Amino acid sequence: MARYLLRRLAFLAVSLALASVVLFVLLRMLPGDPANALTAVGAGPEQIAAARHSIGSDRPLPEQFTHWLGQLASGDLGTSFVSSLPVGPEVTARLDVTVPLTLAAFVLAVLVAVPTGFVAAYKRHTWYGALLSGVSQLGIAIPVFWLGMILIAVFALNAGWLPSGGFPQGGWSDPAEAFRALVLPVVTIALVMSASLIRYVRSATLDVLGSDYLRTARALGSSFGRAMWRHGLRNGAVPVISVLGIELASTLLGAVVVESVYALPGLGSLLATGIAQHDYPVIQGVLFVSTLAVLVIGFVADLVQRIIDPRLRGRLSGGAR
């Protein structure tokens, strides 16, 4: 197990290093000059050259990349070209919105999708089983921004129950207001995510219901509930865990859309501002942290799969000898 963890950690480190190279190169290939955000409209060549020199964008690319890697090695995400403020604290402050939003939506989606997907599979020959499957298919086709606007119109503008957007100035110093600000964004993400998860849970449940080990357990006298709990749950959870990791990672990366709809000051809005201003350190900082989170989520999902699946544990033990 220790050898496997070391291999996975080494793979994570290499993946993060490669991602940093790709991120740096692709950003420099985009059209636009970050110096334009620092100068007035109609600025002359001397002013633009001075702006480039002040932010270091006139230096050779290898030198810029080496400087950025040195900053990353020391835990520094750099300094914003536009605001001249450290990127690290700004990213950390935005995580106070994005992380609770993502995790709350993920938990709500799982709580909805797991029992719904199981019922849709177990009662697949009934009208409500078919209805659940049909609704999940419809939910996948709904754009998240459109759903967000519908929820705003119904629950914020018409009913007035919840705020239509924004986040308290004091952040989580007022938990009740912060929670109210995240209710609609969380529900928006959770509904779209649960529609996709229901299909996977239903498929995994159908595989378990048709398995030989479940029929054998029933033939030996186990009740359906006991057989599902002791044998079906673990086997059915293995493929679903992989999907859960992908959904959580994609939700974190896709938060920019929902945060834009609800005007939330999260990583998404910070990334959008950085892109509009060609603020390379901000873009690099947000994408680097997001990439790190995605890699860590994938690592944890793979580890959980190997813990609950005896076949993977056996393969792991065999590879470690």
C-alpha positions in Angstrom: 0.0 0.0 0.0 2.8 2.4 0.8 4.5 1.7 -2.5 1.2 2.3 -4.3 0.7 5.7 -2.5 4.2 6.7 -3.4 3.6 5.9 -7.1 0.3 7.8 -7.1 1.9 10.8 -5.3 4.8 10.8 -7.9 2.2 10.6 -10.7 0.3 13.5 -9.2 3.5 15.6 -8.9 4.5 14.9 -12.5 1.0 15.6 -13.7 1.0 18.9 -11.9 4.4 19.9 -13.3 3.2 19.0 -16.9 0.0 21.0 -16.3 2.0 24.0 -15.2 4.0 23.9 -18.4 1.0 23.6 -20.6 -0.8 26.3 -18.7 2.1 28.7 -19.0 2.6 28.1 -22.8 -1.1 28.2 -23.7 -1.5 31.5 -21.9 1.3 33.1 -23.8 -0.2 31.9 -27.1 -3.4 33.8 -26.5 -3.9 37.0 -28.4 -3.6 40.2 -26.5 -1.0 42.1 -24.5 -1.3 42.3 -20.7 0.4 45.7 -20.8 -2.7 47.2 -22.5 -4.6 46.7 -19.2 -2.1 48.9 -17.4 -2.0 51.8 -19.9 -4.6 54.3 -21.0 -6.3 54.1 -24.4 -4.0 55.5 -27.1 -0.9 55.0 -25.0 2.3 55.4 -27.0 5.0 52.7 -27.6 7.2 54.1 -24.8 4.4 53.8 -22.3 3.5 50.2 -23.4 7.2 49.2 -23.3 7.4 50.6 -19.7 4.3 48.7 -18.7 5.8 45.5 -20.1 9.0 46.0 -18.3 7.2 46.7 -15.0 5.4 43.4 -15.1 8.3 41.4 -16.6 6.4 40.4 -19.8 9.3 41.7 -21.9 11.7 39.1 -20.5 12.4 35.8 -22.4 9.7 33.1 -21.9 12.1 30.6 -20.3 13.1 33.3 -17.8 9.5 34.1 -17.0 8.7 30.4 -16.6 11.6 29.7 -14.3 10.6 32.7 -12.2 7.0 31.4 -12.0 8.2 27.9 -11.0 10.4 29.4 -8.3 7.4 31.2 -6.9 5.3 28.0 -7.0 8.0 26.1 -5.2 7.9 28.7 -2.4 4.1 28.6 -2.2 3.7 32.0 -4.0 1.2 32.3 -6.8 2.6 35.6 -7.9 1.4 39.2 -8.0 -1.4 40.6 -10.1 -0.4 42.7 -13.0 -3.4 45.0 -12.6 -3.9 45.3 -8.8 -0.3 44.6 -7.7 -1.7 42.5 -5.0 -0.6 38.9 -4.2 -2.6 36.3 -6.0 -2.5 33.7 -3.2 -4.5 35.6 -0.6 -7.1 36.6 -3.3 -7.5 33.0 -4.4 -7.8 31.9 -0.8 -10.5 34.5 -0.2 -12.5 33.4 -3.3 -12.2 29.7 -2.1 -14.4 30.7 0.8 -17.3 30.9 -1.7 -16.4 28.3 -4.3 -15.5 25.4 -2.0 -18.7 25.6 0.2 -20.7 26.1 -3.0 -19.2 23.1 -4.7 -19.2 20.7 -1.7 -22.8 21.6 -0.7 -24.0 21.1 -4.2 -22.1 17.8 -4.5 -23.6 16.4 -1.2 -27.1 17.5 -2.1 -26.7 15.9 -5.6 -25.5 12.6 -4.1 -28.4 12.6 -1.5 -30.9 13.0 -4.4 -29.2 10.8 -7.0 -28.4 7.7 -5.0 -31.9 6.8 -3.8 -33.5 8.0 -7.0 -31.2 6.0 -9.2 -31.7 2.9 -7.1 -35.5 3.3 -7.3 -35.3 4.0 -11.0 -33.4 0.7 -11.5 -35.4 -1.5 -9.0 -38.7 -0.3 -10.2 -37.7 0.1 -13.9 -40.9 -1.8 -15.0 -43.2 0.6 -13.3 -44.5 3.9 -14.5 -42.7 5.9 -11.9 -39.4 4.1 -12.5 -39.7 5.0 -16.2 -40.6 8.6 -15.2 -37.5 9.0 -13.0 -35.3 7.8 -15.8 -37.0 10.2 -18.2 -36.7 13.1 -15.9 -33.0 12.4 -15.4 -32.5 12.4 -19.2 -34.3 15.7 -19.4 -32.2 17.2 -16.6 -29.0 16.4 -18.5 -30.2 18.5 -21.4 -31.0 21.6 -19.3 -28.2 24.3 -19.4 -27.1 25.2 -16.0 -27.3 29.0 -16.7 -30.9 28.6 -18.0 -31.9 26.7 -14.9 -30.3 29.3 -12.7 -32.2 32.1 -14.3 -35.5 30.2 -13.9 -34.9 29.6 -10.2 -34.0 33.3 -9.8 -37.3 34.3 -11.5 -39.4 32.0 -9.4 -37.9 32.0 -5.9 -36.1 35.4 -5.9 -38.0 37.9 -8.1 -41.5 36.5 -7.9 -41.7 34.8 -4.4 -39.0 37.0 -2.8 -37.9 34.1 -0.6 -34.2 34.2 -1.4 -31.7 36.7 -2.8 -31.2 36.8 -6.5 -27.5 37.0 -6.3 -24.4 38.5 -4.6 -22.7 37.5 -1.3 -22.6 39.3 2.0 -19.7 41.8 2.3 -18.7 40.3 5.6 -18.5 36.8 4.1 -19.2 34.0 6.6 -19.2 36.4 9.6 -23.0 36.2 9.1 -23.5 32.5 8.4 -27.3 32.8 8.0 -27.0 35.4 5.2 -24.1 33.6 3.6 -26.2 30.4 3.6 -29.2 32.2 2.1 -27.0 33.6 -0.7 -25.8 30.1 -1.6 -29.1 28.3 -1.5 -30.2 28.9 -5.1 -26.7 28.4 -6.6 -26.3 25.1 -4.7 -29.7 23.9 -5.8 -28.9 24.9 -9.4 -25.7 22.9 -9.5 -27.2 20.0 -7.6 -30.2 19.5 -9.9 -28.0 19.4 -13.0 -25.4 17.1 -11.3 -28.0 14.8 -9.8 -29.6 14.3 -13.3 -26.3 12.9 -14.6 -25.6 10.9 -11.4 -29.0 9.2 -11.5 -28.1 7.5 -14.8 -24.9 6.1 -13.5 -26.4 4.9 -10.2 -29.3 3.3 -12.1 -26.8 1.6 -14.5 -24.6 0.3 -11.6 -27.7 -0.9 -9.7 -29.0 -2.8 -12.8 -25.6 -4.5 -13.0 -25.9 -5.6 -9.3 -29.5 -6.8 -9.7 -28.5 -9.0 -12.5 -25.3 -10.4 -10.9 -24.7 -14.0 -10.0 -23.4 -13.2 -6.5 -26.7 -11.4 -5.6 -28.8 -14.4 -6.8 -26.5 -16.8 -4.9 -26.9 -14.8 -1.7 -30.7 -14.8 -2.2 -30.7 -18.5 -2.8 -28.7 -19.1 0.4 -31.5 -17.4 2.4 -30.5 -13.8 2.6 -33.2 -11.2 2.2 -33.0 -8.7 -0.6 -32.1 -5.9 1.7 -29.4 -7.9 3.4 -27.9 -9.2 0.2 -27.8 -5.7 -1.3 -26.2 -4.3 1.9 -23.6 -7.0 2.2 -22.7 -7.7 -1.4 -24.4 -5.3 -3.8 -23.6 -2.0 -2.2 -19.8 -2.4 -2.3 -19.7 -3.7 -5.9 -22.2 -1.1 -7.1 -20.3 1.7 -5.5 -17.0 1.1 -7.3 -17.9 2.5 -10.7 -20.1 5.2 -9.1 -17.2 6.5 -7.0 -15.2 7.2 -10.2 -18.1 9.1 -11.6 -18.5 11.1 -8.4 -14.9 12.2 -8.6 -15.3 13.3 -12.1 -18.5 15.2 -11.3 -17.0 16.9 -8.3 -14.0 18.0 -10.3 -16.1 19.2 -13.2 -18.3 21.1 -10.8 -15.3 22.9 -9.3 -14.1 23.8 -12.8 -17.5 24.8 -14.1 -18.4 27.0 -11.1 -17.6 30.1 -13.3 -20.9 29.8 -15.0 -23.0 29.6 -11.9 -21.0 32.2 -10.1 -21.6 34.5 -13.1 -25.3 33.9 -13.0 -25.6 34.7 -9.3 -22.8 37.3 -9.1 -20.8 35.3 -6.5 -17.3 36.5 -5.7 -15.7 33.0 -6.2 -12.9 31.6 -8.2 -15.0 31.7 -11.4 -15.5 35.5 -11.2 -11.8 36.0 -10.4 -10.8 33.9 -13.4 -13.2 35.8 -15.7 -11.8 39.1 -14.5 -8.2 37.9 -15.0 -9.0 36.7 -18.6 -10.7 40.0 -19.5 -7.6 42.0 -18.2 -5.0 39.5 -19.5 -3.7 39.3 -16.0 -1.5 36.2 -16.3 -0.6 35.7 -12.6 -4.3 35.7 -11.7 -5.3 33.3 -14.5 -2.3 31.0 -13.7 -3.0 31.1 -10.0 -6.7 30.2 -10.4 -6.1 27.4 -13.0 -3.1 26.0 -11.0 -5.2 25.7 -7.8 -8.1 24.2 -9.8 -5.8 21.7 -11.5 -4.3 20.7 -8.1 -7.8 20.2 -6.7 -8.8 18.1 -9.7 -5.7 15.9 -9.4 -6.3 15.5 -5.6 -9.9 14.6 -6.1 -8.9 11.9 -8.7 -6.3 10.6 -6.3 -8.8 10.3 -3.4 -11.4 8.7 -5.7 -8.9 6.1 -6.9 -7.8 5.4 -3.3 -11.4 4.9 -2.1 -12.1 2.5 -4.9 -9.2 0.3 -4.0 -10.1 0.4 -0.3 -13.7 -0.9 -0.9 -13.0 -3.3 -3.8 -11.2 -6.5 -2.7 -10.3 -7.2 -6.4 -8.4 -3.9 -6.7 -6.8 -4.5 -3.3 -5.6 -7.9 -4.4 -4.2 -6.4 -7.6 -2.6 -3.7 -5.6 -1.0 -6.3 -3.2 0.2 -8.3 -6.2 1.8 -5.3 -7.8 3.5 -4.4 -4.5 5.3 -7.7 -4.1 
